[in-house]
Amino acid sequence: MDVLRIATAGSVDDGKSTLIGRLLYDTKSITKDKLEAVEASSKRKGLDFVDLSLLTDGLIAEREQGITIDVAHIYFATETRKYIIADTPGHVEYTRNMITGASNAEASIVLVDARNGVSEQTRRHLFISSLLELETVIVAVNKMDLVNFDESVFNTIKENVEGIAQKIGFKGSLHFIPLAAKYGDNVVTLSEKMPWYTDKPLLEYLENLPVHAKDENLPARFHVQSVIRPHSEEYHDFRGYAGKLVSGTIEVGQKVIALPSLRESTVKAIYSGYEKVTKAHAGESLNIELVDDIDISRGNTLVIEGAPYQQVSTFTAKLTWMSEQPLTAGRTFLLQHGVNRIKAKVLSFGHVIDMNTIEEKSEVREFKLNDIGEVGIKTAKPIFADLYHDNPHNGAFILIDEYSNNTVAVGFIESI
């Protein structure tokens, strides 16, 4: 059974947690005791309905304030497939958490409050979905019950979002669904209150989304995390390289090149857990044994012989700034690419995106919290990276403050 990873996004109070709670409830994915606890909690709050958002808001502060702060991962399954939903925060202060939650998703659900229409956070989350190159975005126009299920309200929001998508150059597919998540309208079954909507309900959309194996069609990139030397009688001469195959496939007998040493060898054996396999696929954590004893250490990369790769030390990247302290040109950081961590300097600013107009502002002196724009970066040592557009798993990085050790930015390599 395949797994579909989804991220939810939207502004505060657009109803993300309620929508996920409704999906869990209507697919009978909630245990009896948990449902009883939510019912009791709803009564204590003086509500005359079951507050399904309590199923996903796990932190005390979230339940008290009625907002999502952390990224909650929710698991449920239907007869068709399994789902992992990242319920991400809507508040602008926690935009960085939205990026984290959506980075591993194959699709996103962007909620829009029917009463308020498109907001700055709607534009921001659509832009981030485009930046992450998500193939599918479902725009859920929620709380249709509060606008009397008016079709014209839905159509206006649809036109506005389509205009934004065109402006930011979104290349994926957009789907629009009118919802009243609180009551389940168009969530699992079509609503009788919106007869003008004749397309599929949300769950049916999700059930039919293709789960792509596109990562396997990309060049193989195996990031070495550690060298395995058991030093036991049974495995006296064993030397394996543990890590993750972030893209592509790798097979026993294939010739590989170790970067940066450029030494060559052949794959002798592949271990997935305790199991010995002849072929490994993207996303798997492995232990690879080579025919030759060559110099490989943490931070190195194995690639297939003959496959193209690039060594870069200066590049342009799209950057999302995630620190309250502004970014100024000339600052140095630790840049982490895969498991490789090296010093890097932000050389220059290209532009910042104005989220109100989705236009580029070229005269930039600093990046403020949640700013997204273009920067030039130089690393102290070359890294073996791909353009994010060509290989997302080998074209992204994070910037770490050298003194606080906090992650302050996430970047996507745009040009070399």
C-alpha positions as CSV (number, residue, x, y, z in Angstrom):
1,M,0.0,0.0,0.0
2,D,1.5,3.3,-1.0
3,V,1.9,6.4,1.2
4,L,0.8,9.9,0.3
5,R,2.4,12.8,2.2
6,I,0.4,16.0,2.5
7,A,0.9,19.4,4.1
8,T,-1.8,21.7,5.2
9,A,-1.3,25.5,5.1
10,G,-3.3,28.7,5.5
11,S,-3.9,31.6,7.8
12,V,-4.8,31.5,11.5
13,D,-8.3,30.2,12.1
14,D,-8.8,29.0,8.5
15,G,-9.7,25.6,10.0
16,K,-6.7,23.4,9.2
17,S,-6.8,21.3,12.4
18,T,-10.6,21.0,12.1
19,L,-10.4,19.8,8.6
20,I,-7.9,17.1,9.5
21,G,-9.9,16.1,12.5
22,R,-13.0,15.8,10.2
23,L,-11.0,13.5,7.9
24,L,-10.0,11.3,10.8
25,Y,-13.5,11.3,12.1
26,D,-15.2,10.5,8.8
27,T,-12.7,7.8,7.9
28,K,-13.2,6.2,11.3
29,S,-9.5,6.6,12.2
30,I,-10.1,7.7,15.8
31,T,-10.1,5.3,18.7
32,K,-13.1,5.3,20.9
33,D,-11.3,6.5,24.0
34,K,-9.7,9.4,22.1
35,L,-13.1,10.5,20.7
36,E,-14.6,10.4,24.2
37,A,-11.8,12.6,25.5
38,V,-12.3,15.1,22.7
39,E,-16.1,15.1,23.4
40,A,-15.4,15.7,27.1
41,S,-12.9,18.5,26.4
42,S,-15.4,20.2,24.0
43,K,-18.1,20.2,26.8
44,R,-15.6,21.7,29.3
45,K,-15.0,24.5,26.8
46,G,-18.8,25.1,26.7
47,L,-19.2,24.1,23.0
48,D,-22.4,22.5,21.7
49,F,-20.4,20.5,19.1
50,V,-17.4,18.2,19.1
51,D,-14.3,20.3,18.5
52,L,-12.4,18.0,16.1
53,S,-9.4,20.4,16.0
54,L,-8.4,19.0,19.4
55,L,-7.4,15.8,17.7
56,T,-4.4,17.5,16.2
57,D,-3.5,20.4,18.5
58,G,-1.3,18.5,20.9
59,L,0.5,21.3,22.8
60,I,-1.3,22.9,25.8
61,A,-0.6,26.3,24.3
62,E,-2.3,25.2,21.1
63,R,-5.4,24.0,22.8
64,E,-5.7,27.1,25.0
65,Q,-5.1,29.6,22.2
66,G,-6.9,27.7,19.5
67,I,-3.9,28.0,17.1
68,T,-1.4,25.6,15.7
69,I,2.2,26.3,16.8
70,D,4.2,23.1,16.1
71,V,4.1,20.8,13.1
72,A,1.8,17.8,14.0
73,H,2.1,14.7,11.9
74,I,-1.1,12.8,11.6
75,Y,-1.3,9.2,10.3
76,F,-4.4,7.5,8.9
77,A,-5.3,5.0,6.2
78,T,-8.2,4.1,3.9
79,E,-8.6,0.9,1.9
80,T,-6.8,2.6,-0.9
81,R,-3.6,4.0,0.7
82,K,-1.9,5.4,3.8
83,Y,-1.6,9.1,4.6
84,I,0.8,11.2,6.5
85,I,-0.5,14.8,7.0
86,A,1.7,17.6,8.3
87,D,-0.6,20.0,10.0
88,T,1.5,23.2,9.8
89,P,1.0,26.5,11.6
90,G,-0.9,29.4,10.0
91,H,0.5,32.3,12.0
92,V,3.1,34.3,10.2
93,E,5.4,33.9,13.2
94,Y,5.6,30.2,12.5
95,T,6.1,30.2,8.7
96,R,9.4,28.4,9.1
97,N,7.4,25.5,10.6
98,M,5.2,25.4,7.5
99,I,8.3,25.1,5.3
100,T,9.6,22.3,7.4
101,G,6.3,20.4,7.2
102,A,5.9,20.9,3.5
103,S,9.4,20.0,2.5
104,N,8.7,16.3,2.5
105,A,5.2,16.5,1.1
106,E,4.0,15.5,-2.4
107,A,0.9,17.8,-2.2
108,S,-0.4,20.6,-0.1
109,I,-3.9,21.7,1.0
110,V,-4.0,25.5,1.3
111,L,-7.1,26.6,3.2
112,V,-8.8,30.0,2.7
113,D,-11.5,31.4,5.0
114,A,-14.4,32.1,2.7
115,R,-15.3,35.2,4.7
116,N,-11.8,36.8,4.4
117,G,-10.7,35.6,1.0
118,V,-7.0,35.6,-0.1
119,S,-4.7,36.9,2.6
120,E,-0.9,37.6,2.8
121,Q,-0.4,34.1,4.3
122,T,-2.4,32.6,1.4
123,R,0.0,34.2,-1.1
124,R,3.0,33.2,1.1
125,H,2.0,29.6,1.3
126,L,1.2,29.4,-2.4
127,F,4.7,30.9,-3.1
128,I,6.3,28.3,-0.8
129,S,4.4,25.5,-2.4
130,S,5.8,26.7,-5.8
131,L,9.3,27.2,-4.3
132,L,9.2,23.6,-3.1
133,E,7.9,22.5,-6.5
134,L,5.0,20.6,-5.1
135,E,3.1,19.0,-8.0
136,T,-0.4,19.4,-6.5
137,V,-2.0,22.1,-4.5
138,I,-5.6,21.8,-3.4
139,V,-7.2,25.1,-2.4
140,A,-9.8,24.4,0.2
141,V,-12.2,27.3,0.5
142,N,-13.4,26.6,4.0
143,K,-16.3,28.0,6.2
144,M,-18.6,28.2,3.3
145,D,-21.5,27.8,5.8
146,L,-20.6,31.3,7.1
147,V,-21.2,32.9,3.7
148,N,-24.5,31.0,3.1
149,F,-22.7,28.6,0.7
150,D,-22.6,31.4,-1.9
151,E,-21.1,30.1,-5.2
152,S,-20.0,33.6,-6.2
153,V,-17.8,33.9,-3.1
154,F,-16.1,30.6,-4.0
155,N,-15.6,31.7,-7.6
156,T,-14.1,35.1,-6.6
157,I,-11.5,33.4,-4.4
158,K,-10.8,30.8,-7.2
159,E,-10.1,33.6,-9.7
160,N,-7.8,35.5,-7.2
161,V,-5.8,32.3,-6.4
162,E,-5.4,31.5,-10.1
163,G,-4.1,35.0,-10.7
164,I,-1.5,34.6,-8.0
165,A,-0.5,31.1,-9.2
166,Q,0.1,32.6,-12.7
167,K,2.1,35.5,-11.3
168,I,4.4,33.3,-9.2
169,G,4.8,30.8,-12.1
170,F,3.3,27.8,-10.3
171,K,3.8,24.8,-12.6
172,G,1.8,22.2,-10.7
173,S,-1.9,21.5,-10.8
174,L,-4.4,23.5,-8.8
175,H,-7.7,22.1,-7.5
176,F,-10.5,24.1,-5.8
177,I,-13.0,22.7,-3.3
178,P,-15.6,24.6,-1.3
179,L,-15.8,23.2,2.3
180,A,-17.5,23.5,5.6
181,A,-15.0,21.3,7.5
182,K,-16.8,21.8,10.8
183,Y,-19.9,19.9,9.5
184,G,-18.1,17.7,6.9
185,D,-19.5,19.3,3.8
186,N,-17.5,18.2,0.7
187,V,-14.8,16.6,2.9
188,V,-15.6,12.9,2.4
189,T,-19.0,13.1,0.6
190,L,-20.5,15.8,-1.6
191,S,-22.6,18.4,0.2
192,E,-26.3,18.8,-0.5
193,K,-26.0,22.4,0.6
194,M,-23.7,23.2,-2.4
195,P,-25.4,21.6,-5.4
196,W,-23.6,23.9,-7.7
197,Y,-20.3,22.1,-6.9
198,T,-20.3,18.9,-8.9
199,D,-16.6,17.9,-8.7
200,K,-15.1,15.4,-6.3
201,P,-15.0,15.8,-2.5
202,L,-11.6,16.3,-0.8
203,L,-10.9,12.7,0.2
204,E,-11.7,11.4,-3.3
205,Y,-9.2,13.9,-4.7
206,L,-6.6,12.6,-2.3
207,E,-7.4,9.0,-3.0
208,N,-6.7,9.5,-6.7
209,L,-3.6,11.6,-6.5
210,P,-0.6,9.7,-8.1
211,V,2.2,8.9,-5.8
212,H,5.2,9.4,-8.0
213,A,8.5,7.4,-7.9
214,K,10.2,10.3,-9.7
215,D,13.1,10.3,-7.2
216,E,14.2,7.0,-8.6
217,N,14.6,8.5,-12.1
218,L,17.1,11.1,-10.7
219,P,20.9,10.6,-10.6
220,A,22.0,8.5,-7.6
221,R,23.2,10.5,-4.7
222,F,24.3,8.5,-1.6
223,H,25.3,10.7,1.3
224,V,27.7,9.0,3.7
225,Q,26.9,9.5,7.4
226,S,29.4,7.1,9.0
227,V,31.9,4.4,8.4
228,I,31.0,1.0,9.9
229,R,33.9,-1.1,11.3
230,P,32.6,-3.8,13.7
231,H,36.1,-5.0,14.7
232,S,34.8,-8.4,15.6
233,E,36.0,-11.9,14.7
234,E,32.9,-12.5,12.5
235,Y,33.3,-9.3,10.6
236,H,37.1,-8.8,11.0
237,D,37.7,-7.0,7.7
238,F,34.3,-5.5,7.1
239,R,34.1,-1.8,6.1
240,G,30.7,-0.4,5.2
241,Y,29.4,3.1,4.6
242,A,26.1,4.0,6.2
243,G,23.9,6.7,4.9
244,K,20.9,7.6,2.9
245,L,20.2,7.2,-0.8
246,V,18.5,10.6,-1.3
247,S,17.8,10.0,-5.0
248,G,18.1,7.5,-7.8
249,T,18.8,3.8,-7.4
250,I,22.0,1.8,-6.8
251,E,22.8,-1.9,-7.5
252,V,25.3,-4.5,-6.6
253,G,28.0,-4.6,-9.3
254,Q,27.7,-0.9,-10.3
255,K,30.8,1.2,-10.5
256,V,30.7,4.2,-8.2
257,I,32.8,7.4,-7.6
258,A,33.5,8.8,-4.2
259,L,33.3,12.5,-3.9
260,P,35.4,14.6,-3.4
261,S,38.4,12.2,-3.7
262,L,37.2,11.0,-7.2
263,R,38.3,7.4,-6.2
264,E,36.5,4.7,-8.0
265,S,35.2,1.3,-6.9
266,T,32.4,-1.2,-7.3
267,V,29.4,-2.0,-5.1
268,K,30.1,-5.3,-3.4
269,A,27.0,-5.6,-1.2
270,I,24.1,-3.5,0.0
271,Y,22.4,-3.9,3.4
272,S,19.0,-2.6,4.2
273,G,18.7,-3.1,8.0
274,Y,19.8,-6.7,8.5
275,E,18.7,-7.7,5.0
276,K,21.0,-8.1,2.1
277,V,19.6,-6.6,-1.1
278,T,20.8,-6.4,-4.7
279,K,19.2,-3.0,-5.5
280,A,18.3,0.0,-3.3
281,H,15.8,2.8,-4.0
282,A,15.6,6.5,-3.3
283,G,14.8,7.4,0.3
284,E,16.3,4.2,1.8
285,S,18.9,4.2,4.6
286,L,21.6,1.7,3.7
287,N,24.9,0.2,4.5
288,I,27.1,-0.1,1.3
289,E,30.2,-2.3,1.1
290,L,32.6,-1.6,-1.8
291,V,35.1,-4.0,-3.4
292,D,38.1,-1.6,-2.8
293,D,39.2,-0.1,0.5
294,I,39.2,3.6,-0.4
295,D,39.2,6.8,1.7
296,I,35.6,7.7,2.4
297,S,34.3,9.5,5.5
298,R,31.3,11.4,6.8
299,G,30.1,14.1,4.4
300,N,31.3,12.3,1.3
301,T,28.9,11.3,-1.5
302,L,28.8,8.2,-3.7
303,V,27.6,8.7,-7.3
304,I,27.3,6.2,-10.2
305,E,30.2,6.3,-12.6
306,G,29.3,8.1,-15.8
307,A,26.5,10.1,-14.2
308,P,27.0,13.9,-14.3
309,Y,27.7,15.8,-11.1
310,Q,28.8,19.3,-10.2
311,Q,31.3,20.7,-7.8
312,V,30.3,24.3,-6.8
313,S,31.6,26.9,-4.3
314,T,29.7,30.0,-5.6
315,F,26.0,29.9,-6.4
316,T,22.7,31.8,-6.4
317,A,19.9,30.5,-4.2
318,K,16.4,31.3,-3.2
319,L,16.5,31.8,0.6
320,T,13.8,31.9,3.2
321,W,15.1,33.8,6.3
322,M,13.9,32.2,9.6
323,S,15.5,34.3,12.3
324,E,14.2,37.4,14.1
325,Q,17.7,39.0,13.7
326,P,17.9,40.4,10.2
327,L,20.3,39.0,7.6
328,T,22.9,41.4,6.2
329,A,25.3,40.8,3.3
330,G,28.8,39.6,4.3
331,R,27.7,37.5,7.3
332,T,29.1,34.0,7.6
333,F,27.3,30.9,8.6
334,L,27.6,27.1,8.7
335,L,26.0,25.7,5.5
336,Q,24.7,22.2,5.8
337,H,24.1,20.3,2.6
338,G,23.1,16.7,3.3
339,V,25.4,15.6,6.1
340,N,28.2,17.9,4.9
341,R,28.6,21.1,7.1
342,I,31.0,23.8,6.0
343,K,31.5,27.6,6.4
344,A,29.8,29.9,4.0
345,K,29.3,33.6,3.4
346,V,26.2,35.4,2.0
347,L,27.9,37.6,-0.6
348,S,25.0,39.7,-2.0
349,F,21.3,40.2,-2.2
350,G,19.4,39.8,-5.5
351,H,15.8,40.6,-4.5
352,V,13.1,40.0,-1.9
353,I,9.6,39.0,-2.7
354,D,6.8,41.4,-1.6
355,M,4.1,39.0,-0.5
356,N,1.4,41.7,-0.9
357,T,2.1,42.1,-4.6
358,I,4.2,39.0,-5.4
359,E,6.7,41.3,-7.0
360,E,10.5,41.4,-6.7
361,K,12.1,44.3,-4.7
362,S,15.6,44.7,-6.0
363,E,17.0,47.3,-3.6
364,V,17.6,45.1,-0.6
365,R,19.8,45.9,2.4
366,E,18.6,43.1,4.7
367,F,16.4,40.1,5.0
368,K,13.8,40.2,7.8
369,L,12.0,37.3,9.5
370,N,10.0,35.2,6.9
371,D,11.5,37.2,3.9
372,I,12.0,35.1,0.8
373,G,14.3,36.2,-1.9
374,E,17.5,35.6,-3.9
375,V,21.1,35.7,-2.5
376,G,24.6,34.9,-3.7
377,I,26.6,32.5,-1.5
378,K,30.2,31.4,-1.4
379,T,31.3,28.2,0.5
380,A,34.8,27.7,2.1
381,K,35.1,24.4,0.3
382,P,33.3,23.1,-2.8
383,I,30.1,21.0,-2.4
384,F,28.7,18.5,-4.8
385,A,25.2,19.8,-5.4
386,D,22.5,19.9,-8.0
387,L,20.1,22.7,-8.9
388,Y,17.0,22.3,-6.8
389,H,14.9,22.2,-9.9
390,D,16.9,19.2,-11.2
391,N,17.2,17.3,-8.0
392,P,15.4,18.7,-4.9
393,H,17.0,16.2,-2.5
394,N,20.5,17.4,-3.5
395,G,19.8,21.0,-4.2
396,A,18.6,22.3,-0.8
397,F,20.5,23.4,2.2
398,I,20.2,25.2,5.6
399,L,22.2,28.0,7.2
400,I,23.2,27.6,10.8
401,D,24.2,30.4,13.1
402,E,27.8,29.7,14.2
403,Y,27.4,30.9,17.7
404,S,23.8,29.9,18.7
405,N,23.7,26.8,16.5
406,N,20.2,27.8,15.5
407,T,18.9,27.1,12.0
408,V,18.3,30.6,10.5
409,A,17.5,29.9,6.9
410,V,16.6,27.3,4.3
411,G,17.9,27.7,0.7
412,F,17.3,26.2,-2.7
413,I,20.1,26.4,-5.2
414,E,18.9,28.2,-8.3
415,S,21.9,28.7,-10.5
416,I,25.6,27.9,-10.5
